Amino acid sequence: MNQTTQTTLHTGKFLSLVKEGHWEFADRVNATGAALIVAVTQENKMLLVEQYRIPVHARTIELPAGIIGDEPDSTNETHAEAARRELLEETGYDAKQIEPLTTGPACSGITSERVTLFRALGLSRVGEGGGVAHEDIIVHEISLAEIIPWLEAKARTGVLIDPKVFAGLFFINQNK
């Protein structure tokens, strides 16, 4: 592995644009990664979130997820604590147990960010969800028996499906 000197081209509140050799990429500022949550209710419904994403100028279907350690009062939170917090914020569900499934790059060609995929177990609805004020998240509870046709129908309407949803389905199917 050939390492060259990094040059920071710009730093914003959440990201830095970095140049290393001939490569430019985004580096997450003030966070230790991202947590994505695979959550299935006792009724065999997968929890998904839908929201408008400015970078792609479209609504997206995603796993509940969020940045780890990005809030002033959460700089020392563990990855599992962040997963539990984000699941509650976005979906209104709490989990008795959060277990890690895998960790890897979010998009290794454009960002240094690493994501950890968690499974949430023992779910109970304790709130509305919907995220924080500016997120405008729609919570979907989709039957596992109907999820592929549902995702296909959403895609036909122009909603983008995050491929990590399919990674979540892979892990669900591994433990049936």
N, C-alpha and C positions, 0 to 999 in steps of 0.2 A: 504494500500500500504506500503510495507516494503522497506525502503531505506537503502542502505549500502554505505560504503565509495567507492568513485571512485578512481581508479588508472590509470594514463595515461601511457600506455605501449610504445607508439611511437607517435610523432607528425611530420607530413609532412607539405607541403605548403598548402594543401587543406583539409586534414583530420587528425584526431587523432584517434588512436586505444585505446579504453578505456575498463577497466575491472571494473565491478560493481557486487559484489557478485560473482556468478558463470557465469555471462554473459559478453561476449565481444562484443563490437559494435563500429561502426565508428561514430565519432562526427564531424560535419562540422566545419572547422576553418575559421574564417574571413568572415562569411556570415550569413544572417538571414533567409535562407530558399531557396526555389526554386519556380519559376513561370512557369506554363505550360499554353499554350494558345490554346483555341479552336477557330479556325478562319475559317469562311465559306465566300466565295466571293459572290458577287451579282449573279453570275452564278450558285450558289448552288454547289460550289466545295470546299471541305475541304482541308486546307493546312496541309500537313504532310512533315516531313523531314526524310531523310535517311542518315545514316552515319555509319562508322565502329566504333565499341565500343570495345576497348581493353579488358575490364574485361570479356566480353563474347566471344571474338574472332570471332565476326560476324558483319555483317551489320544489322542495326535495322531500323524499321519504328517507328517514334515517333511523338508526338505533338511537335510543336516548344516550346522550354523551355530553361531555364537557371537559374543560381544562382543569388540570390538577394544580392547586396552589396559586391560582391567579388572583384570588381575592385577598385583600389586606388581612382579614381575620382567618385565612386558611392557608397561610404560607407553609405551615408544618403538617398539613393533613397528609395522611397516607393515600395511596392510590385507591384502596378499597373505600376509605372514608369519602373521597371525592366521588366515586361511583355511586355510593348510597345517596349522597347529597344531590347529585345531578338527576338520579332516577326520581327522587322525590320532587325536586323543582320542576322537572319537565313533564312527568306523568301523574304525579299525585300518589304514587305507590311507594311504600316502604318495603324493605326486604329484611327478613330475619337473618339472612346470610348472603354474603357477597364473596364469590370465589373467582380467582384469576383463571383465565383460559389460555391466553397467549399474549405476547407483546411483540410488536414489530413496527416498522416505519409506516407513517401515515401515507406518504407519497414520496418515496426516496429520491426522486429526481428533482423535487422542488422545495422540500422542507426537511429540516433536521428533526422535526417532531416525531416522537414515538408514541404509539397508542397501546393501551392495554385493554383487551377485551375481557369483560367480567360476565359471569353468570349470576343473576339475582334469584335467590330461592326464598320461599316462604313469603310471597307477596301479599300485602294487604293495602287496600285503597284507604288513604287517610286524608286526601286533599284533592283539589281540582287539577293540579298540574298546570301546564301552559307556559312554564318558564318564568323568567323575570320580565319586568315591564316591557322591555323593547323587543322581546323574542317572538311573541305572538305565535306560540306553538299550538298546533292541533294534535291531540292525542288520539291514536288509532289503536283499537284492540281487535286484532284480526285472527280469526280461527286458523289454526295451523292447517286444517284440511282445505281451506280456501285461500291461503295466502299467495300462492303463485298466480292464480287467475286475478286476484285483487291487485297485486303489484303490476301485472301486465296491463290491466285496465287503467290504472293510474298513469303508467308510462304512456299509454295511447292518448291521454289527455294533455301530455306535455310536462307532466311532473317527472323530475329526474329521480331515479332510484339509486341511492348510494350502494355501491357493490358490497360494502361491509355488512349490509343487511343479509346478503347471501352467505357471508362468512358466519354470521350468527345462526342462520338456518342450518348450516353444516354442523355446528357444534350441538344444536338441539337434536339433530338426527343421529349424532354419535352416541347419545345417551338415552335413547328410547329403550 
